[in-house]
Amino acid sequence: MQYRYKLDEIINTALNEDIGSGDITTLATVDEAKRTEGFFVAKEDGVVCGLPVVSRVFELIDPEIRLEAYFDDGDTVEKGDCIAKVSGPAQGILTGERVALNFLQRLSGIATRTREAVSQVAGTKCAVTDTRKTVPGLRWLDKYAVRTGGGVNHRFNLADGILIKDNHISAAGSIGQAIAKTRSAATHMLKIEVEVENFAQIEEALSCGADVIMLDNMSIEDMTKAVEIINGRAIVEASGNMGERGLSEVARTGVDLISVGALTHSVSAMDISLKFSL
């Protein structure tokens, strides 16, 4: 996994939060010389994601701990599959167990949810993308999990792209004024995306040269008509409660992207356990 320094920052924050001044239960019950091995087992079907994170969790706790992965991130696992084996000093494994599982379960849940969404749009030109509705501090990993599941990433942060939404339009005065102001402030490397709610706003965004048009909470019929109006003059993104809609139907309207906040903001963690061998 790239950007090891960023990963270490995230993991160390999680470890400091969980361990506090020390794992008093483990230190009291487990001999320092005790060595053991444990197995990460899938308790439901899904897409595994986060194994490099798990490995790094244990490395930071104790360099003697080793993780042997039986799958790669992005692989599909079935209930009962042994995903990986961890071995080494028992104290360190027990201390890192919860943090390792938290990362593995959440990231696998996101990857699994994304894979399901991507499968719904298979056979169309449409791609599934995420949003900025991520857990604070975990965006880098949340978006990695989306990519692992086959989705694509929307902008990473506010500096990563221009997205003019309803409140920007209200504050600027109009779509035209908002676009004009962003063009004067932005470099030529940045695309301009505009959120629209009706056909009049689509026409205004097109006349002002928007690169991407986000259709917000439109019906299937309106999305179909919007794609016809835009007619290739801009990239078209469907958005708004997409996690609750049939994505295959949305994709068939001809949109290029479907942004699904539910991939990260309300995803269920995949059920995975860590069991020590006797």
DRENPA-3360 file (N, C-alpha, C; in nm, 2 decimals, always signed):
BEGIN
1 = MQYRYKLD = +0.09/-0.12/+0.00/+0.00/+0.00/+0.00/+0.09/+0.12/+0.00 ~ +0.05/+0.22/-0.09/+0.13/+0.34/-0.10/+0.11/+0.43/+0.03 ~ +0.20/+0.54/+0.03/+0.19/+0.64/+0.14/+0.19/+0.58/+0.28 ~ +0.30/+0.50/+0.31/+0.31/+0.44/+0.44/+0.30/+0.54/+0.55 ~ +0.36/+0.66/+0.53/+0.36/+0.76/+0.64/+0.22/+0.79/+0.68 ~ +0.13/+0.80/+0.58/-0.01/+0.84/+0.61/-0.08/+0.72/+0.68 ~ -0.05/+0.60/+0.63/-0.11/+0.48/+0.70/-0.07/+0.48/+0.84 ~ +0.06/+0.50/+0.87/+0.11/+0.49/+1.01/+0.04/+0.60/+1.09;
9 = EIINTALN = +0.02/+0.71/+1.04/-0.05/+0.82/+1.12/-0.19/+0.78/+1.16 ~ -0.26/+0.72/+1.06/-0.40/+0.67/+1.09/-0.40/+0.56/+1.20 ~ -0.31/+0.46/+1.18/-0.30/+0.35/+1.27/-0.26/+0.39/+1.41 ~ -0.16/+0.48/+1.42/-0.11/+0.52/+1.55/-0.22/+0.59/+1.62 ~ -0.30/+0.67/+1.55/-0.41/+0.74/+1.62/-0.51/+0.64/+1.68 ~ -0.54/+0.53/+1.60/-0.63/+0.43/+1.64/-0.57/+0.35/+1.76 ~ -0.44/+0.32/+1.75/-0.38/+0.24/+1.86/-0.37/+0.33/+1.99 ~ -0.34/+0.45/+1.98/-0.34/+0.54/+2.10/-0.47/+0.55/+2.16;
17 = EDIGSGDI = -0.58/+0.56/+2.08/-0.71/+0.57/+2.13/-0.75/+0.44/+2.20 ~ -0.71/+0.32/+2.15/-0.76/+0.20/+2.20/-0.68/+0.15/+2.32 ~ -0.55/+0.17/+2.32/-0.46/+0.12/+2.42/-0.45/+0.21/+2.54 ~ -0.46/+0.34/+2.52/-0.45/+0.43/+2.63/-0.31/+0.42/+2.70 ~ -0.31/+0.40/+2.83/-0.19/+0.39/+2.91/-0.14/+0.25/+2.91 ~ -0.21/+0.15/+2.86/-0.17/+0.01/+2.85/-0.28/-0.08/+2.86 ~ -0.26/-0.20/+2.80/-0.36/-0.31/+2.79/-0.35/-0.39/+2.92 ~ -0.42/-0.34/+3.02/-0.41/-0.40/+3.16/-0.45/-0.54/+3.17;
25 = TTLATVDE = -0.56/-0.58/+3.09/-0.60/-0.72/+3.09/-0.50/-0.81/+3.04 ~ -0.44/-0.78/+2.92/-0.34/-0.87/+2.86/-0.22/-0.87/+2.95 ~ -0.17/-0.76/+3.00/-0.05/-0.76/+3.08/-0.07/-0.84/+3.20 ~ -0.19/-0.85/+3.26/-0.21/-0.92/+3.38/-0.23/-1.07/+3.36 ~ -0.28/-1.11/+3.24/-0.32/-1.25/+3.22/-0.23/-1.33/+3.14 ~ -0.15/-1.26/+3.05/-0.07/-1.33/+2.95/+0.08/-1.31/+2.98 ~ +0.16/-1.42/+2.99/+0.30/-1.42/+3.01/+0.37/-1.35/+2.89 ~ +0.47/-1.27/+2.93/+0.54/-1.19/+2.82/+0.61/-1.29/+2.72;
33 = AKRTEGFF = +0.65/-1.40/+2.76/+0.72/-1.50/+2.67/+0.62/-1.58/+2.59 ~ +0.50/-1.58/+2.62/+0.40/-1.66/+2.55/+0.39/-1.62/+2.40 ~ +0.40/-1.72/+2.31/+0.38/-1.70/+2.17/+0.25/-1.78/+2.12 ~ +0.19/-1.73/+2.02/+0.07/-1.79/+1.98/+0.04/-1.76/+1.83 ~ -0.06/-1.82/+1.78/-0.11/-1.78/+1.64/-0.26/-1.78/+1.64 ~ -0.31/-1.69/+1.55/-0.45/-1.68/+1.54/-0.49/-1.67/+1.40 ~ -0.62/-1.69/+1.37/-0.67/-1.70/+1.23/-0.79/-1.60/+1.22 ~ -0.78/-1.52/+1.11/-0.89/-1.43/+1.08/-0.98/-1.51/+0.99;
41 = VAKEDGVV = -1.11/-1.52/+1.03/-1.20/-1.61/+0.96/-1.32/-1.53/+0.92 ~ -1.36/-1.54/+0.79/-1.48/-1.47/+0.74/-1.61/-1.54/+0.80 ~ -1.70/-1.46/+0.86/-1.82/-1.52/+0.91/-1.94/-1.49/+0.82 ~ -1.91/-1.43/+0.70/-2.01/-1.41/+0.59/-1.93/-1.39/+0.46 ~ -2.00/-1.41/+0.35/-1.94/-1.39/+0.22/-1.91/-1.24/+0.20 ~ -1.80/-1.21/+0.13/-1.77/-1.07/+0.10/-1.64/-1.05/+0.02 ~ -1.60/-0.92/+0.01/-1.48/-0.89/-0.05/-1.38/-0.84/+0.05 ~ -1.26/-0.91/+0.06/-1.17/-0.87/+0.17/-1.09/-0.75/+0.13;
49 = CGLPVVSR = -1.07/-0.66/+0.23/-0.99/-0.54/+0.20/-0.93/-0.49/+0.34 ~ -0.81/-0.46/+0.33/-0.74/-0.40/+0.45/-0.63/-0.49/+0.51 ~ -0.59/-0.60/+0.44/-0.49/-0.68/+0.49/-0.35/-0.61/+0.51 ~ -0.31/-0.53/+0.42/-0.19/-0.45/+0.45/-0.20/-0.36/+0.57 ~ -0.32/-0.31/+0.60/-0.34/-0.23/+0.72/-0.33/-0.32/+0.84 ~ -0.39/-0.44/+0.84/-0.38/-0.53/+0.95/-0.23/-0.56/+0.98 ~ -0.16/-0.60/+0.87/-0.02/-0.63/+0.89/+0.06/-0.52/+0.95 ~ +0.03/-0.39/+0.91/+0.11/-0.28/+0.97/+0.07/-0.25/+1.11;
57 = VFELIDPE = -0.06/-0.28/+1.15/-0.10/-0.26/+1.29/-0.01/-0.35/+1.38 ~ +0.01/-0.47/+1.34/+0.08/-0.56/+1.43/+0.23/-0.53/+1.42 ~ +0.28/-0.48/+1.31/+0.42/-0.44/+1.29/+0.46/-0.33/+1.39 ~ +0.36/-0.23/+1.40/+0.39/-0.12/+1.48/+0.38/-0.15/+1.63 ~ +0.30/-0.25/+1.66/+0.29/-0.30/+1.80/+0.41/-0.38/+1.84 ~ +0.45/-0.47/+1.75/+0.57/-0.56/+1.78/+0.62/-0.61/+1.65 ~ +0.74/-0.58/+1.61/+0.80/-0.62/+1.48/+0.81/-0.77/+1.47 ~ +0.80/-0.84/+1.58/+0.81/-0.99/+1.58/+0.68/-1.06/+1.53;
65 = IRLEAYFD = +0.57/-0.98/+1.53/+0.45/-1.04/+1.49/+0.44/-1.04/+1.33 ~ +0.40/-1.15/+1.28/+0.39/-1.17/+1.14/+0.25/-1.21/+1.09 ~ +0.21/-1.15/+0.98/+0.08/-1.18/+0.92/+0.10/-1.26/+0.79 ~ +0.04/-1.37/+0.78/+0.04/-1.45/+0.65/-0.10/-1.45/+0.59 ~ -0.11/-1.37/+0.48/-0.24/-1.36/+0.42/-0.26/-1.47/+0.32 ~ -0.38/-1.53/+0.32/-0.42/-1.63/+0.23/-0.50/-1.58/+0.11 ~ -0.54/-1.45/+0.12/-0.61/-1.38/+0.01/-0.54/-1.25/-0.01 ~ -0.57/-1.18/-0.12/-0.53/-1.05/-0.15/-0.65/-0.95/-0.14;
73 = DGDTVEKG = -0.62/-0.83/-0.11/-0.73/-0.73/-0.11/-0.80/-0.73/-0.25 ~ -0.93/-0.73/-0.24/-1.01/-0.74/-0.37/-1.06/-0.88/-0.40 ~ -1.01/-0.98/-0.33/-1.05/-1.12/-0.35/-1.19/-1.14/-0.28 ~ -1.27/-1.22/-0.34/-1.40/-1.26/-0.28/-1.37/-1.38/-0.18 ~ -1.43/-1.37/-0.06/-1.42/-1.48/+0.03/-1.56/-1.53/+0.07 ~ -1.56/-1.65/+0.11/-1.69/-1.71/+0.15/-1.69/-1.74/+0.30 ~ -1.81/-1.75/+0.36/-1.83/-1.77/+0.50/-1.75/-1.90/+0.54 ~ -1.66/-1.88/+0.64/-1.58/-1.99/+0.69/-1.44/-1.99/+0.63;
81 = DCIAKVSG = -1.41/-1.91/+0.53/-1.28/-1.90/+0.48/-1.18/-1.84/+0.58 ~ -1.06/-1.90/+0.59/-0.95/-1.84/+0.67/-0.88/-1.74/+0.58 ~ -0.89/-1.61/+0.62/-0.84/-1.50/+0.54/-0.69/-1.48/+0.56 ~ -0.64/-1.50/+0.69/-0.50/-1.48/+0.72/-0.47/-1.54/+0.85 ~ -0.34/-1.56/+0.87/-0.29/-1.61/+1.00/-0.19/-1.51/+1.06 ~ -0.21/-1.48/+1.19/-0.12/-1.39/+1.26/-0.04/-1.47/+1.37 ~ +0.09/-1.45/+1.38/+0.16/-1.53/+1.47/+0.27/-1.44/+1.54 ~ +0.31/-1.48/+1.66/+0.41/-1.41/+1.73/+0.38/-1.39/+1.88;
89 = PAQGILTG = +0.44/-1.29/+1.95/+0.41/-1.27/+2.09/+0.26/-1.25/+2.12 ~ +0.21/-1.33/+2.21/+0.06/-1.32/+2.23/+0.02/-1.19/+2.29 ~ +0.10/-1.12/+2.37/+0.06/-0.99/+2.43/+0.04/-0.89/+2.32 ~ +0.13/-0.89/+2.22/+0.11/-0.79/+2.11/-0.01/-0.82/+2.02 ~ -0.03/-0.95/+2.00/-0.15/-0.98/+1.91/-0.28/-0.94/+1.98 ~ -0.29/-0.97/+2.11/-0.41/-0.94/+2.18/-0.43/-0.79/+2.19 ~ -0.32/-0.72/+2.21/-0.33/-0.57/+2.22/-0.38/-0.51/+2.09 ~ -0.34/-0.57/+1.98/-0.37/-0.51/+1.85/-0.49/-0.57/+1.78;
97 = ERVALNFL = -0.55/-0.67/+1.85/-0.66/-0.74/+1.79/-0.78/-0.66/+1.75 ~ -0.83/-0.57/+1.84/-0.95/-0.49/+1.81/-0.92/-0.39/+1.70 ~ -0.81/-0.32/+1.71/-0.78/-0.22/+1.60/-0.77/-0.29/+1.47 ~ -0.70/-0.40/+1.46/-0.68/-0.47/+1.33/-0.82/-0.52/+1.28 ~ -0.90/-0.57/+1.36/-1.03/-0.61/+1.32/-1.12/-0.49/+1.28 ~ -1.11/-0.38/+1.35/-1.19/-0.27/+1.31/-1.16/-0.22/+1.17 ~ -1.03/-0.21/+1.14/-0.99/-0.18/+1.00/-1.04/-0.28/+0.90 ~ -1.01/-0.40/+0.93/-1.04/-0.51/+0.83/-1.19/-0.52/+0.81;
105 = QRLSGIAT = -1.27/-0.52/+0.91/-1.41/-0.53/+0.90/-1.48/-0.41/+0.82 ~ -1.43/-0.29/+0.86/-1.49/-0.17/+0.79/-1.45/-0.17/+0.64 ~ -1.32/-0.19/+0.62/-1.28/-0.18/+0.48/-1.34/-0.29/+0.39 ~ -1.35/-0.41/+0.45/-1.41/-0.52/+0.37/-1.55/-0.49/+0.35 ~ -1.62/-0.43/+0.45/-1.76/-0.39/+0.43/-1.78/-0.29/+0.32 ~ -1.69/-0.19/+0.31/-1.70/-0.09/+0.20/-1.67/-0.16/+0.07 ~ -1.57/-0.24/+0.06/-1.53/-0.31/-0.07/-1.65/-0.40/-0.11 ~ -1.71/-0.47/-0.02/-1.82/-0.56/-0.05/-1.94/-0.48/-0.10;
113 = RTREAVSQ = -1.97/-0.37/-0.03/-2.09/-0.29/-0.08/-2.06/-0.23/-0.21 ~ -1.94/-0.19/-0.24/-1.90/-0.13/-0.36/-1.91/-0.23/-0.48 ~ -1.86/-0.35/-0.45/-1.86/-0.46/-0.55/-2.01/-0.49/-0.59 ~ -2.10/-0.49/-0.49/-2.24/-0.51/-0.52/-2.30/-0.40/-0.61 ~ -2.26/-0.28/-0.58/-2.31/-0.16/-0.66/-2.25/-0.17/-0.80 ~ -2.12/-0.20/-0.81/-2.06/-0.21/-0.95/-2.13/-0.32/-1.03 ~ -2.16/-0.43/-0.97/-2.22/-0.54/-1.04/-2.36/-0.50/-1.10 ~ -2.42/-0.41/-1.03/-2.55/-0.36/-1.08/-2.55/-0.28/-1.21;
121 = VAGTKCAV = -2.43/-0.22/-1.24/-2.42/-0.14/-1.36/-2.33/-0.21/-1.46 ~ -2.30/-0.33/-1.44/-2.22/-0.41/-1.54/-2.29/-0.41/-1.67 ~ -2.21/-0.39/-1.78/-2.27/-0.39/-1.91/-2.31/-0.26/-1.96 ~ -2.29/-0.15/-1.88/-2.32/-0.02/-1.92/-2.19/+0.06/-1.92 ~ -2.19/+0.18/-1.97/-2.07/+0.27/-1.96/-2.06/+0.34/-1.83 ~ -2.15/+0.32/-1.74/-2.16/+0.39/-1.61/-2.06/+0.34/-1.51 ~ -2.00/+0.43/-1.43/-1.91/+0.39/-1.32/-1.97/+0.43/-1.19 ~ -1.94/+0.36/-1.09/-1.99/+0.39/-0.95/-1.88/+0.47/-0.88;
129 = TDTRKTVP = -1.91/+0.58/-0.82/-1.81/+0.66/-0.75/-1.86/+0.69/-0.61 ~ -1.76/+0.73/-0.52/-1.79/+0.76/-0.38/-1.82/+0.91/-0.36 ~ -1.83/+0.95/-0.24/-1.84/+1.09/-0.20/-1.75/+1.12/-0.09 ~ -1.76/+1.24/-0.03/-1.68/+1.28/+0.08/-1.75/+1.24/+0.21 ~ -1.85/+1.16/+0.21/-1.93/+1.12/+0.33/-1.85/+1.00/+0.39 ~ -1.73/+1.03/+0.44/-1.65/+0.93/+0.50/-1.63/+0.95/+0.65 ~ -1.58/+0.85/+0.72/-1.55/+0.87/+0.86/-1.43/+0.97/+0.87 ~ -1.45/+1.08/+0.95/-1.34/+1.18/+0.97/-1.21/+1.11/+1.01;
137 = GLRWLDKY = -1.11/+1.14/+0.93/-0.98/+1.08/+0.96/-0.95/+0.95/+0.89 ~ -1.05/+0.89/+0.83/-1.04/+0.76/+0.76/-1.06/+0.77/+0.61 ~ -1.07/+0.89/+0.56/-1.11/+0.91/+0.42/-1.02/+0.84/+0.33 ~ -0.89/+0.85/+0.35/-0.79/+0.78/+0.27/-0.81/+0.63/+0.26 ~ -0.84/+0.57/+0.37/-0.87/+0.43/+0.37/-1.01/+0.39/+0.31 ~ -1.11/+0.47/+0.35/-1.24/+0.45/+0.30/-1.24/+0.45/+0.14 ~ -1.17/+0.55/+0.09/-1.17/+0.56/-0.06/-1.08/+0.45/-0.12 ~ -0.98/+0.40/-0.05/-0.90/+0.29/-0.10/-0.99/+0.16/-0.11;
145 = AVRTGGGV = -1.08/+0.15/-0.01/-1.17/+0.03/-0.01/-1.27/+0.04/-0.12 ~ -1.31/+0.16/-0.16/-1.40/+0.18/-0.27/-1.33/+0.13/-0.40 ~ -1.21/+0.17/-0.42/-1.13/+0.13/-0.54/-1.11/-0.02/-0.54 ~ -1.09/-0.08/-0.42/-1.07/-0.22/-0.41/-1.19/-0.30/-0.45 ~ -1.31/-0.24/-0.42/-1.44/-0.30/-0.46/-1.47/-0.28/-0.61 ~ -1.39/-0.20/-0.68/-1.42/-0.18/-0.82/-1.48/-0.05/-0.85 ~ -1.50/+0.04/-0.75/-1.55/+0.17/-0.78/-1.44/+0.27/-0.81 ~ -1.48/+0.39/-0.84/-1.38/+0.50/-0.87/-1.40/+0.61/-0.76;
153 = NHRFNLAD = -1.30/+0.69/-0.74/-1.30/+0.79/-0.64/-1.35/+0.92/-0.70 ~ -1.44/+0.99/-0.63/-1.47/+1.13/-0.66/-1.36/+1.21/-0.60 ~ -1.38/+1.34/-0.59/-1.27/+1.43/-0.54/-1.24/+1.38/-0.39 ~ -1.11/+1.39/-0.36/-1.07/+1.35/-0.23/-1.10/+1.45/-0.12 ~ -1.08/+1.58/-0.15/-1.11/+1.69/-0.06/-1.15/+1.81/-0.13 ~ -1.17/+1.92/-0.06/-1.22/+2.04/-0.12/-1.12/+2.11/-0.22 ~ -1.00/+2.07/-0.21/-0.90/+2.13/-0.30/-0.88/+2.05/-0.42 ~ -0.95/+1.94/-0.43/-0.92/+1.84/-0.54/-1.01/+1.86/-0.66;
161 = GILIKDNH = -1.11/+1.95/-0.65/-1.19/+1.97/-0.77/-1.30/+2.07/-0.73 ~ -1.36/+2.13/-0.84/-1.46/+2.23/-0.82/-1.60/+2.17/-0.83 ~ -1.68/+2.18/-0.73/-1.81/+2.12/-0.73/-1.91/+2.23/-0.68 ~ -1.98/+2.29/-0.77/-2.07/+2.40/-0.73/-2.21/+2.34/-0.70 ~ -2.25/+2.35/-0.57/-2.37/+2.29/-0.52/-2.47/+2.40/-0.50 ~ -2.59/+2.36/-0.45/-2.70/+2.46/-0.44/-2.67/+2.58/-0.35 ~ -2.60/+2.55/-0.24/-2.57/+2.67/-0.15/-2.47/+2.76/-0.21 ~ -2.37/+2.71/-0.29/-2.28/+2.79/-0.36/-2.35/+2.88/-0.46;
169 = ISAAGSIG = -2.45/+2.82/-0.53/-2.53/+2.89/-0.63/-2.61/+3.01/-0.57 ~ -2.67/+2.97/-0.45/-2.74/+3.08/-0.38/-2.65/+3.19/-0.33 ~ -2.54/+3.15/-0.28/-2.44/+3.26/-0.23/-2.38/+3.34/-0.34 ~ -2.36/+3.28/-0.46/-2.30/+3.35/-0.57/-2.40/+3.43/-0.65 ~ -2.53/+3.39/-0.65/-2.63/+3.46/-0.72/-2.69/+3.38/-0.83 ~ -2.61/+3.30/-0.90/-2.66/+3.22/-1.01/-2.56/+3.12/-1.05 ~ -2.60/+3.02/-1.13/-2.50/+2.92/-1.18/-2.39/+3.00/-1.26 ~ -2.44/+3.09/-1.35/-2.35/+3.16/-1.43/-2.24/+3.24/-1.36;
177 = QAIAKTRS = -2.29/+3.31/-1.25/-2.20/+3.39/-1.17/-2.10/+3.30/-1.10 ~ -2.15/+3.18/-1.05/-2.06/+3.09/-0.97/-1.95/+3.03/-1.06 ~ -1.99/+2.99/-1.18/-1.89/+2.94/-1.28/-1.79/+3.05/-1.32 ~ -1.84/+3.17/-1.35/-1.75/+3.27/-1.38/-1.65/+3.30/-1.28 ~ -1.69/+3.30/-1.15/-1.60/+3.33/-1.04/-1.50/+3.22/-1.02 ~ -1.54/+3.09/-1.04/-1.45/+2.98/-1.02/-1.35/+2.98/-1.14 ~ -1.39/+3.02/-1.26/-1.29/+3.02/-1.37/-1.18/+3.12/-1.35 ~ -1.22/+3.23/-1.28/-1.12/+3.34/-1.26/-1.02/+3.30/-1.15;
185 = AATHMLKI = -1.07/+3.21/-1.06/-0.99/+3.17/-0.95/-0.91/+3.04/-0.96 ~ -0.96/+2.96/-1.05/-0.90/+2.82/-1.06/-0.80/+2.81/-1.18 ~ -0.72/+2.71/-1.17/-0.62/+2.69/-1.28/-0.69/+2.61/-1.40 ~ -0.63/+2.60/-1.51/-0.69/+2.53/-1.62/-0.69/+2.38/-1.60 ~ -0.63/+2.33/-1.50/-0.62/+2.19/-1.47/-0.75/+2.13/-1.40 ~ -0.83/+2.22/-1.35/-0.95/+2.18/-1.27/-1.07/+2.18/-1.36 ~ -1.15/+2.07/-1.35/-1.28/+2.07/-1.41/-1.38/+2.14/-1.32 ~ -1.49/+2.18/-1.38/-1.60/+2.25/-1.30/-1.72/+2.16/-1.31;
193 = EVEVENFA = -1.77/+2.12/-1.19/-1.89/+2.04/-1.19/-2.00/+2.12/-1.12 ~ -2.12/+2.11/-1.17/-2.23/+2.19/-1.12/-2.35/+2.10/-1.08 ~ -2.40/+2.11/-0.97/-2.52/+2.04/-0.92/-2.64/+2.11/-0.97 ~ -2.73/+2.03/-1.04/-2.86/+2.09/-1.09/-2.98/+2.01/-1.05 ~ -3.09/+2.08/-1.04/-3.21/+2.02/-0.99/-3.32/+2.02/-1.10 ~ -3.31/+2.09/-1.21/-3.41/+2.10/-1.31/-3.35/+2.13/-1.45 ~ -3.43/+2.12/-1.55/-3.38/+2.14/-1.69/-3.33/+2.28/-1.72 ~ -3.39/+2.38/-1.65/-3.34/+2.52/-1.67/-3.20/+2.53/-1.62;
201 = QIEEALSC = -3.17/+2.47/-1.51/-3.04/+2.48/-1.46/-2.94/+2.40/-1.54 ~ -2.98/+2.29/-1.60/-2.90/+2.22/-1.70/-2.86/+2.31/-1.81 ~ -2.95/+2.38/-1.87/-2.93/+2.47/-1.99/-2.83/+2.58/-1.95 ~ -2.85/+2.63/-1.83/-2.76/+2.74/-1.78/-2.62/+2.69/-1.76 ~ -2.61/+2.57/-1.70/-2.48/+2.51/-1.68/-2.41/+2.49/-1.81 ~ -2.48/+2.43/-1.90/-2.42/+2.41/-2.04/-2.38/+2.53/-2.11 ~ -2.46/+2.64/-2.10/-2.43/+2.76/-2.17/-2.30/+2.83/-2.11 ~ -2.28/+2.80/-1.98/-2.16/+2.85/-1.91/-2.03/+2.76/-1.92;
209 = GADVIMLD = -2.05/+2.65/-1.99/-1.93/+2.56/-2.01/-1.90/+2.47/-1.90 ~ -1.99/+2.43/-1.82/-1.97/+2.33/-1.71/-1.91/+2.20/-1.77 ~ -1.81/+2.14/-1.71/-1.75/+2.02/-1.76/-1.83/+1.90/-1.71 ~ -1.88/+1.90/-1.59/-1.96/+1.79/-1.54/-2.09/+1.85/-1.48 ~ -2.20/+1.77/-1.51/-2.33/+1.82/-1.45/-2.38/+1.70/-1.36 ~ -2.41/+1.74/-1.24/-2.46/+1.64/-1.14/-2.61/+1.66/-1.13 ~ -2.68/+1.55/-1.16/-2.83/+1.55/-1.16/-2.87/+1.51/-1.02 ~ -2.93/+1.60/-0.94/-2.96/+1.58/-0.80/-3.10/+1.54/-0.78;
217 = NMSIEDMT = -3.12/+1.42/-0.73/-3.25/+1.36/-0.69/-3.35/+1.37/-0.80 ~ -3.31/+1.34/-0.92/-3.41/+1.34/-1.03/-3.47/+1.20/-1.05 ~ -3.59/+1.20/-1.11/-3.65/+1.07/-1.14/-3.58/+1.01/-1.26 ~ -3.61/+0.88/-1.28/-3.56/+0.81/-1.40/-3.59/+0.88/-1.53 ~ -3.72/+0.92/-1.54/-3.76/+0.99/-1.66/-3.69/+1.12/-1.68 ~ -3.67/+1.20/-1.57/-3.60/+1.33/-1.59/-3.45/+1.30/-1.61 ~ -3.39/+1.20/-1.55/-3.25/+1.17/-1.58/-3.23/+1.14/-1.73 ~ -3.33/+1.06/-1.78/-3.32/+1.02/-1.92/-3.33/+1.14/-2.01;
225 = KAVEIING = -3.42/+1.23/-1.98/-3.43/+1.35/-2.06/-3.31/+1.44/-2.05 ~ -3.26/+1.45/-1.93/-3.14/+1.53/-1.90/-3.02/+1.48/-1.99 ~ -3.00/+1.35/-1.99/-2.89/+1.30/-2.07/-2.91/+1.33/-2.22 ~ -3.03/+1.33/-2.27/-3.06/+1.37/-2.41/-3.03/+1.52/-2.43 ~ -3.07/+1.60/-2.33/-3.04/+1.75/-2.35/-2.89/+1.77/-2.35 ~ -2.82/+1.71/-2.26/-2.67/+1.73/-2.25/-2.60/+1.68/-2.37 ~ -2.64/+1.56/-2.42/-2.60/+1.51/-2.55/-2.44/+1.51/-2.56 ~ -2.37/+1.47/-2.46/-2.23/+1.45/-2.47/-2.15/+1.58/-2.45;
233 = RAIVEASG = -2.22/+1.69/-2.42/-2.15/+1.82/-2.40/-2.08/+1.83/-2.27 ~ -2.12/+1.74/-2.17/-2.06/+1.74/-2.04/-2.07/+1.60/-1.99 ~ -1.99/+1.56/-1.89/-2.00/+1.44/-1.82/-2.12/+1.45/-1.73 ~ -2.20/+1.34/-1.72/-2.32/+1.34/-1.64/-2.31/+1.25/-1.52 ~ -2.34/+1.31/-1.41/-2.34/+1.23/-1.28/-2.47/+1.23/-1.22 ~ -2.52/+1.11/-1.18/-2.64/+1.10/-1.10/-2.61/+1.09/-0.95 ~ -2.69/+1.17/-0.87/-2.66/+1.17/-0.73/-2.79/+1.19/-0.65 ~ -2.79/+1.16/-0.53/-2.90/+1.18/-0.44/-2.97/+1.05/-0.40;
241 = NMGERGLS = -2.94/+1.00/-0.28/-3.00/+0.88/-0.23/-2.99/+0.76/-0.32 ~ -2.88/+0.75/-0.39/-2.85/+0.64/-0.48/-2.84/+0.51/-0.42 ~ -2.80/+0.51/-0.29/-2.79/+0.38/-0.22/-2.92/+0.31/-0.19 ~ -3.03/+0.39/-0.22/-3.17/+0.34/-0.20/-3.24/+0.31/-0.33 ~ -3.17/+0.32/-0.44/-3.23/+0.31/-0.57/-3.17/+0.19/-0.65 ~ -3.24/+0.15/-0.75/-3.19/+0.04/-0.84/-3.09/+0.10/-0.93 ~ -2.96/+0.07/-0.91/-2.86/+0.14/-0.99/-2.86/+0.10/-1.13 ~ -2.90/-0.03/-1.16/-2.91/-0.07/-1.30/-3.00/+0.02/-1.38;
249 = EVARTGVD = -3.11/+0.06/-1.32/-3.21/+0.14/-1.39/-3.15/+0.28/-1.41 ~ -3.08/+0.33/-1.31/-3.02/+0.46/-1.32/-2.92/+0.46/-1.43 ~ -2.83/+0.36/-1.43/-2.73/+0.35/-1.53/-2.78/+0.34/-1.68 ~ -2.90/+0.28/-1.69/-2.96/+0.27/-1.83/-3.01/+0.40/-1.88 ~ -3.01/+0.50/-1.80/-3.06/+0.64/-1.85/-2.95/+0.70/-1.93 ~ -2.82/+0.65/-1.92/-2.71/+0.70/-2.00/-2.62/+0.79/-1.92 ~ -2.63/+0.80/-1.79/-2.54/+0.88/-1.71/-2.40/+0.81/-1.71 ~ -2.30/+0.90/-1.69/-2.16/+0.84/-1.69/-2.12/+0.80/-1.55;
257 = LISVGALT = -2.17/+0.86/-1.45/-2.13/+0.83/-1.31/-2.25/+0.82/-1.22 ~ -2.25/+0.74/-1.12/-2.34/+0.74/-1.01/-2.27/+0.75/-0.88 ~ -2.29/+0.86/-0.81/-2.22/+0.88/-0.68/-2.31/+0.82/-0.57 ~ -2.25/+0.74/-0.49/-2.33/+0.67/-0.38/-2.26/+0.69/-0.25 ~ -2.32/+0.78/-0.17/-2.27/+0.82/-0.04/-2.27/+0.70/+0.05 ~ -2.37/+0.61/+0.03/-2.39/+0.49/+0.12/-2.28/+0.40/+0.12 ~ -2.19/+0.41/+0.02/-2.07/+0.32/+0.01/-1.99/+0.33/+0.14 ~ -1.99/+0.45/+0.19/-1.90/+0.48/+0.31/-1.97/+0.54/+0.43;
265 = HSVSAMDI = -2.08/+0.61/+0.41/-2.14/+0.68/+0.53/-2.23/+0.59/+0.61 ~ -2.28/+0.48/+0.56/-2.37/+0.39/+0.64/-2.35/+0.25/+0.61 ~ -2.23/+0.21/+0.57/-2.20/+0.07/+0.53/-2.19/-0.02/+0.66 ~ -2.23/-0.14/+0.64/-2.22/-0.24/+0.75/-2.08/-0.31/+0.74 ~ -2.02/-0.32/+0.85/-1.89/-0.38/+0.86/-1.91/-0.53/+0.83 ~ -1.81/-0.59/+0.76/-1.81/-0.73/+0.73/-1.78/-0.81/+0.86 ~ -1.85/-0.92/+0.88/-1.83/-1.00/+1.00/-1.71/-1.09/+0.99 ~ -1.61/-1.05/+1.06/-1.48/-1.13/+1.06/-1.43/-1.15/+1.20;
273 = SLKFSL = -1.39/-1.26/+1.23/-1.34/-1.29/+1.37/-1.19/-1.33/+1.37 ~ -1.13/-1.31/+1.48/-0.99/-1.36/+1.50/-1.00/-1.47/+1.61 ~ -0.96/-1.59/+1.58/-0.96/-1.70/+1.67/-0.82/-1.76/+1.69 ~ -0.78/-1.77/+1.82/-0.65/-1.82/+1.85/-0.66/-1.98/+1.84 ~ -0.55/-2.04/+1.80/-0.54/-2.18/+1.80/-0.51/-2.23/+1.94 ~ -0.56/-2.35/+1.98/-0.54/-2.40/+2.11/-0.40/-2.45/+2.13;
% end
